Amino acid sequence: MSSRHTGRCLCGNVAFDTGADPLWITICYCRFCQRATGSDRMIEPIFELETFSFTAGKPAIFTLPSEGSGKDVSIHFCPNCGTKLALTFERWPDRLGIYIGTLDDPASILATPDNSKHIFVSEARPGTILPPGVKTFARHATETDGTPIEPTVHAAPTLVKA
């Protein structure tokens, strides 16, 4: 992987540079992420906030409380075209997540069993296949106080049922 990644919105008004590789990649199946992406999951590389910068334009911000933690999540989006670019979190004030599809080269960041976790699999759509060898969590990967939760790791592909 490169040590930095660039991306932008659809119209190019707002652009960013991550400044570093991601700390990890979260694949989230919660209803918030489903609504935010219009898909069945969000693939969200997580970065240190201090390495990240918006290099063109200034995003608008919409904030709402997370149904999972009750803490605020802020969505950074282009005020011109509406593309959602990044998320910041009251719960983790030194972190920022990006919508992977906004990268100039989305394939530059690969989710592997070593660098990723699948969260909120309890809200995954029936028929979703969870890959083997990855850390999965029914909801969050940590308690509200930050205590880690033990993951489930499946030995074979696992089908989410209704």
N, C-alpha and C positions, 0 to 999 in steps of 0.2 A: 504494500500500500504506500501511497504517497504520504508525505508528512503534512500536506494541506490539501484542501478540497474547496472548489469554488462552485457557486450555484447562483440561480436567479429565478425571478418570477416569469410568468408567461410573456409579459410585455417588455421585460428587461429594465423596468424602472427601478427595481430594488434588487441588488446583488449582494452576495456575501462571500467571505473567505473564512473557512473553519480554523485556519492557523495551525492545525495539528490533526493527527488521526483521532478517530473516536476512542473514547474510554471503553465503550461497549456498544452493542446494538440491541435495542429492545424491539421485539416484535409483539405488538399489543392487539388483542382481540376485543377490548372493551367497547361498549356502545359509543362512548365519546369518540374513540378513534375511528370506529366504523362511520359515524356521522361526519367526522372531520375530513375523512378521505373519500367517502362515498364508496368504500370498498369493504372487504371483510376483515381487514387488519391494517395496521400502520407499521411500516418498517422505519424505525427512528434511531439513527446513530446519535449517541449522546457525547457531548463535548464539554470541556472546561469552558465556562463562560468567558474567562479572561483571555483565551486564545482566539475567540470568535469575534468577527467584526462585520458589520454591514458596510460594504465598500461603495455602494451607489444607492441613492434614494434613502428614504426613511420609512420603515414599515409602520402601519397602523397597528394598534394592539386591542384585542378583545379579551377580557378576563372573566372567568367564571370559576366557581368552586368545583373541584373534582368530586364526583359521586363516590369514588373509592376512598379518598383520604379526608375530604372536606376542606383541603387546602386549595388555594387559588392556583389555576393554570392560566397562563397568558399566551394567546395565540398571536404571533407576529405575521402580518399579511400585507400584501401590496395594496395601498389605497386606490390604485388605478385599476388593476385587473382582478384583484381579489385573491390571488394565489396565496395559499397558506405556506409559509416558509419555515417557521421555527416555533418552538414552544419553550417558555421558561416556567419555572415552578417555585411556588412559595416553599414547598417542602424541601427542595434542593436548590437554594439560591445561587450556588456556584456552578450550576449545570445548565446546559441548553441542548435541546433536541431539535434535529432538523427533519423535515419531510424528505426522505431519501430521493424521491422523484424530482426534487428541485435542483439536485446536483447537475452540473454540466456533464459529468460522467458518472451516472448512478452505479455503474459496474465497478467503479474505483473503490467501493467499500463493499466487501462481501461478508455476509453473516455466516459464521461457522459455529460448530458446537462449542469452541473455546471462547468466542467473543460475544456470544448472543444469549438471550434468554427470551422465552415466550411467556408473556403474562396475560392474565385474565382469560385463560383458556376455558374457564367456566362460562364465558360469554361468546365463545367461538361459535360460528354458524355450524349447524349439523352438516356433516360431510367434509368438514375441514380435516386435512390429514396433517398430524403433527409429526415432524421428522424424528427418526431415532437419534439418540445420543445428545439431544439438546436439553437444556434445563427448562422445565416447564413449571408454571405456578398457577394455581386455581385463580388467584387474584394477584396482589402485589408480591414482589420478591422480598420485601422487608415489612416488618411491623411499622406502625406509625412512628414509633420511637427510634426506628433505624435498625432494630434487631433483625438479622437475616432469617429468612424462612427457608427450610430445607426444600430443595427442588425435587420434582419427580423427573426422572430420566427414563424414557421408554427405550427398550432394546430393539424394537421394531417399529415401523410406521404405525401410528395409532389414529384411528378414525374417531372423530368427535361425533357422538350420537345425540339425538334430541333429548 
